[in-house]
Amino acid sequence: MSKTVEIEILVAPGCGAREQTEALVADILASLDMTAQVRTRVIEDARQAAAARFPGSPTVRVNGQDVEPAARSRKEYGMG
């Protein structure tokens, strides 16, 4: 039984890297011949940033795990 892959892209409003990140995720999925549920979520303020454990824009998570290993242990979250 295969597990559904869920990819979440978190961005701050007006993130200049949003489109590039969405395209990169799509390109990687295509190159691996994979499908996934991809969702982009805009983090609007510091409260949402803390609740989402948002280390900065853009953030990409696969099945809830940040793709950047260093970000996984961060304790500071915000709109940066």
Backbone as JSON, one array per atom type, in Angstrom:
{
  "sequence": "MSKTVEIEILVAPGCGAREQTEALVADILASLDMTAQVRTRVIEDARQAAAARFPGSPTVRVNGQDVEPAARSRKEYGMG",
  "N": [[0.85, -1.19, 0.0], [0.71, 2.11, -0.97], [1.8, 5.21, 0.34], [0.25, 8.37, 0.5], [1.85, 11.22, -0.72], [2.33, 14.29, 0.76], [2.84, 17.61, 0.13], [3.71, 20.68, 1.39], [3.88, 24.07, 0.84], [4.96, 26.82, 2.39], [4.54, 30.27, 2.61], [5.35, 33.76, 2.99], [3.29, 36.7, 2.68], [3.5, 38.09, -0.55], [5.93, 36.86, -1.16], [8.84, 36.68, -2.97], [9.96, 34.39, -3.99], [8.0, 32.53, -4.3], [6.63, 31.58, -6.74], [8.79, 30.44, -8.11], [9.54, 28.43, -6.3], [7.22, 26.83, -6.22], [7.25, 25.97, -8.89], [9.67, 24.56, -8.94], [9.12, 22.45, -7.16], [7.08, 21.18, -8.63], [8.57, 20.46, -10.92], [10.44, 18.66, -9.8], [8.74, 16.62, -8.9], [7.72, 15.78, -11.39], [10.08, 14.89, -12.64], [10.64, 12.69, -11.11], [8.54, 11.16, -11.71], [6.27, 11.22, -10.08], [3.28, 11.67, -8.15], [1.67, 14.01, -6.03], [-0.01, 15.51, -3.27], [-0.08, 18.82, -3.39], [0.14, 21.82, -1.68], [-0.11, 25.27, -1.25], [0.41, 27.56, 1.3], [-0.32, 30.67, 2.63], [1.28, 32.49, 5.05], [0.15, 34.77, 7.19], [0.75, 36.44, 9.45], [2.61, 37.05, 12.54], [1.49, 35.47, 14.54], [0.29, 33.34, 13.14], [2.65, 32.38, 12.03], [4.06, 31.4, 14.26], [2.28, 29.39, 15.11], [2.38, 27.66, 12.92], [4.97, 26.91, 12.99], [6.84, 28.3, 11.41], [9.72, 28.95, 9.8], [10.6, 30.78, 7.93], [10.31, 32.34, 4.68], [10.56, 31.0, 1.46], [9.1, 27.98, 2.83], [9.35, 24.51, 2.61], [7.65, 21.55, 3.08], [7.56, 18.04, 3.36], [5.29, 15.61, 3.84], [4.93, 16.75, 6.36], [7.51, 17.19, 7.27], [10.24, 19.37, 7.32], [12.1, 20.19, 4.41], [14.62, 21.16, 4.61], [17.24, 20.25, 6.53], [18.48, 21.72, 8.68], [16.48, 23.45, 9.48], [14.7, 21.93, 10.86], [15.27, 21.73, 13.59], [14.99, 24.24, 14.57], [13.89, 26.81, 16.8], [12.94, 29.32, 16.68], [10.51, 31.28, 15.18], [8.97, 33.08, 12.49], [8.23, 35.88, 10.33], [10.28, 36.14, 8.51]],
  "CA": [[0.0, 0.0, 0.0], [1.56, 3.29, -1.05], [1.39, 6.34, 1.16], [0.1, 9.62, -0.23], [2.84, 12.23, -0.4], [1.75, 15.62, 0.91], [3.85, 18.66, 0.11], [3.16, 21.97, 1.77], [4.76, 25.2, 0.61], [4.53, 27.94, 3.22], [5.13, 31.52, 2.14], [4.88, 35.04, 3.51], [2.64, 37.49, 1.63], [4.42, 38.74, -1.47], [7.21, 36.16, -1.25], [9.37, 36.72, -4.32], [10.39, 33.05, -4.41], [6.85, 31.61, -4.3], [6.41, 30.92, -8.02], [9.97, 29.61, -8.39], [9.48, 27.26, -5.43], [6.13, 25.99, -6.72], [7.72, 25.36, -10.14], [10.71, 23.59, -8.59], [8.44, 21.27, -6.61], [6.42, 20.51, -9.76], [9.62, 19.86, -11.75], [10.99, 17.5, -9.1], [7.74, 15.56, -8.97], [7.67, 15.28, -12.77], [11.31, 14.14, -12.93], [10.55, 11.43, -10.37], [7.3, 10.52, -12.15], [5.48, 11.08, -8.86], [2.18, 12.6, -7.88], [1.58, 14.38, -4.62], [-0.94, 16.6, -2.94], [0.73, 20.02, -3.15], [-0.68, 22.93, -1.21], [0.62, 26.47, -0.84], [-0.3, 28.27, 2.37], [0.24, 31.99, 2.94], [1.33, 32.79, 6.49], [-0.18, 36.21, 7.17], [1.23, 37.25, 10.55], [3.49, 36.37, 13.5], [0.71, 34.44, 15.25], [0.23, 32.18, 12.25], [4.01, 31.87, 11.88], [4.37, 30.59, 15.44], [1.42, 28.2, 15.1], [2.81, 26.78, 11.83], [6.41, 26.67, 13.13], [7.29, 28.85, 10.14], [11.04, 29.56, 9.99], [10.85, 31.81, 6.93], [9.66, 32.15, 3.39], [9.55, 29.93, 1.5], [9.37, 26.75, 3.55], [8.75, 23.36, 1.94], [7.56, 20.36, 3.95], [7.06, 16.8, 2.75], [4.65, 14.83, 4.91], [5.11, 17.46, 7.62], [8.93, 17.34, 7.61], [10.91, 20.4, 6.54], [13.1, 19.61, 3.52], [15.93, 21.66, 5.02], [17.53, 19.63, 7.83], [18.77, 22.7, 9.73], [15.24, 24.1, 9.92], [13.92, 21.0, 11.69], [15.54, 21.91, 15.01], [14.82, 25.65, 14.94], [12.88, 27.15, 17.8], [12.48, 30.68, 16.41], [9.64, 31.31, 14.0], [8.55, 34.43, 12.19], [7.87, 36.24, 8.97], [11.49, 36.4, 7.73]],
  "C": [[0.89, 1.24, 0.0], [0.94, 4.43, -0.25], [1.28, 7.58, 0.27], [1.16, 10.61, 0.23], [2.13, 13.58, -0.36], [2.88, 16.63, 1.01], [3.15, 19.98, 0.42], [4.24, 23.03, 1.55], [4.19, 26.36, 1.42], [5.27, 29.18, 2.78], [4.56, 32.71, 2.89], [4.18, 35.77, 2.37], [3.68, 38.18, 0.75], [5.78, 38.09, -1.62], [7.67, 36.11, -2.71], [9.79, 35.37, -4.86], [9.22, 32.06, -4.51], [6.71, 30.85, -5.61], [7.57, 30.0, -8.38], [9.93, 28.33, -7.55], [8.39, 26.3, -5.88], [6.56, 25.26, -8.01], [8.77, 24.3, -9.87], [10.1, 22.3, -8.04], [7.76, 20.48, -7.74], [7.44, 19.81, -10.65], [10.21, 18.61, -11.1], [10.01, 16.35, -9.15], [7.68, 14.95, -10.36], [8.9, 14.44, -13.09], [11.33, 12.79, -12.23], [9.33, 10.61, -10.78], [6.4, 10.21, -10.95], [4.3, 12.05, -8.88], [2.16, 12.86, -6.38], [0.48, 15.41, -4.47], [-0.07, 17.79, -2.56], [-0.19, 21.16, -2.78], [0.24, 24.08, -0.83], [-0.23, 27.2, 0.2], [0.43, 29.57, 2.66], [0.14, 32.21, 4.44], [1.24, 34.31, 6.62], [0.46, 37.04, 8.27], [2.06, 36.39, 11.52], [2.75, 35.27, 14.27], [0.62, 33.18, 14.41], [1.6, 31.55, 12.07], [4.38, 30.97, 13.05], [3.56, 29.3, 15.43], [1.87, 27.18, 14.06], [4.29, 26.39, 11.95], [7.13, 27.09, 11.84], [8.63, 29.56, 10.31], [11.37, 30.65, 9.0], [10.31, 31.39, 5.58], [10.69, 32.01, 2.28], [10.03, 28.76, 2.36], [8.66, 25.62, 2.82], [8.79, 22.18, 2.92], [6.97, 19.2, 3.17], [6.57, 15.93, 3.89], [4.97, 15.42, 6.29], [6.54, 17.71, 8.02], [9.56, 18.39, 6.71], [11.99, 19.76, 5.67], [14.51, 20.09, 3.86], [16.25, 21.13, 6.42], [17.78, 20.63, 8.95], [17.51, 23.36, 10.28], [14.44, 23.21, 10.88], [14.12, 21.21, 13.19], [15.39, 23.35, 15.47], [13.71, 25.83, 15.95], [12.34, 28.56, 17.62], [11.68, 30.66, 15.12], [9.21, 32.75, 13.76], [8.36, 34.64, 10.72], [9.08, 36.47, 8.07], [11.61, 35.58, 6.48]]
}
